[in-house]
Amino acid sequence: MDTFLGEILGAVILAGDSLVLKTTYGVRKVQVLATGVESEDGQINIDQNKGSSVKVLEHVDPLAYYDTFANQLGEEKQSAVIGSFDEQRRMWSVPRI
């Protein structure tokens, strides 16, 4: 999975309603490679013998995922609204109530 796509999926899953998204999780033993070879470092392999147990997303309802994602894109109070940097700085400098 592409890193950016994984970040979007993670954000939608964390911000969304698990009952609506119908998420299911499993536990897998994984190992993160750190071989010193740039093209291999950071790769994640499923390793039932030596791996560490992690919670892994196994299923999400695709239609609910896209609906949740589209609704979040339309939300006016996003943390990363498309606009000028000056606009963003003004928004960030005003204390939230």
TIGUTOR-550569 format. One record per residue (C-alpha): x, y, z. Coordinates in nm, 2 decimals, padded with zeros to 4 digits, always signed. Each point is the difference from the previous one (the first is absolute). Layout:
BEGIN
PT      xx      yy      zz
PT       X       Y       Z
...
//
This chain:
BEGIN
PT      xx      yy      zz
PT  +00.00  +00.00  +00.00
PT  +00.13  +00.35  -00.08
PT  +00.09  +00.20  +00.30
PT  -00.23  +00.29  -00.07
PT  -00.29  -00.23  -00.06
PT  +00.07  -00.17  +00.32
PT  +00.00  +00.33  +00.19
PT  -00.33  +00.10  -00.15
PT  -00.15  -00.34  +00.09
PT  +00.13  +00.03  +00.35
PT  -00.14  +00.35  +00.05
PT  -00.34  -00.10  -00.13
PT  +00.00  -00.31  +00.23
PT  +00.11  +00.20  +00.30
PT  -00.25  +00.28  -00.06
PT  -00.29  -00.21  -00.12
PT  -00.26  -00.21  +00.18
PT  +00.11  -00.36  +00.02
PT  -00.37  -00.12  -00.01
PT  -00.06  +00.19  -00.32
PT  +00.33  -00.10  -00.16
PT  -00.05  -00.36  +00.11
PT  +00.36  -00.04  +00.08
PT  +00.14  -00.33  +00.11
PT  +00.35  -00.06  +00.15
PT  +00.23  -00.30  +00.05
PT  +00.33  -00.05  +00.17
PT  +00.31  -00.08  -00.21
PT  +00.36  -00.05  +00.09
PT  +00.21  +00.23  -00.21
PT  +00.37  +00.09  -00.03
PT  +00.13  +00.34  -00.12
PT  +00.32  -00.04  -00.20
PT  +00.30  +00.20  +00.09
PT  +00.28  -00.15  -00.21
PT  +00.18  +00.32  -00.09
PT  -00.10  -00.04  -00.36
PT  -00.20  +00.31  -00.10
PT  -00.25  -00.18  -00.22
PT  -00.07  -00.26  +00.28
PT  +00.00  +00.21  +00.32
PT  -00.35  +00.06  +00.13
PT  -00.16  -00.29  -00.19
PT  -00.26  -00.19  +00.21
PT  -00.01  -00.38  -00.03
PT  -00.24  -00.24  +00.16
PT  +00.21  -00.23  +00.22
PT  -00.20  -00.24  +00.21
PT  +00.32  -00.12  +00.18
PT  +00.21  +00.31  +00.09
PT  -00.25  +00.28  -00.06
PT  -00.16  +00.24  +00.25
PT  -00.38  -00.02  +00.04
PT  -00.18  +00.30  -00.15
PT  -00.37  +00.08  -00.06
PT  -00.06  +00.00  -00.38
PT  -00.30  +00.14  -00.19
PT  -00.16  -00.29  -00.19
PT  -00.31  +00.14  -00.14
PT  -00.18  +00.33  -00.05
PT  -00.33  +00.06  -00.19
PT  +00.13  +00.18  -00.32
PT  -00.31  +00.20  -00.06
PT  -00.02  +00.12  +00.36
PT  +00.38  +00.09  -00.02
PT  -00.04  +00.21  -00.32
PT  -00.31  +00.17  +00.14
PT  +00.18  +00.08  +00.33
PT  +00.30  +00.13  -00.19
PT  -00.21  +00.22  -00.23
PT  -00.19  +00.14  +00.29
PT  +00.33  +00.09  +00.18
PT  +00.13  +00.17  -00.31
PT  -00.31  +00.22  -00.01
PT  +00.04  +00.09  +00.37
PT  +00.07  +00.38  +00.03
PT  +00.19  -00.03  +00.33
PT  +00.28  -00.23  -00.11
PT  +00.35  +00.01  +00.14
PT  +00.14  +00.03  -00.35
PT  -00.23  +00.22  -00.20
PT  +00.11  +00.10  -00.34
PT  +00.08  +00.37  +00.01
PT  +00.28  +00.24  +00.04
PT  +00.26  -00.05  +00.27
PT  -00.09  +00.34  +00.15
PT  -00.36  -00.11  +00.03
PT  +00.11  -00.31  +00.18
PT  +00.23  +00.19  +00.23
PT  -00.29  +00.23  +00.10
PT  -00.22  -00.30  +00.07
PT  +00.27  -00.17  +00.21
PT  +00.08  +00.32  +00.20
PT  -00.36  +00.04  +00.12
PT  -00.06  -00.19  +00.33
PT  -00.27  -00.27  -00.02
PT  -00.29  +00.04  +00.24
//
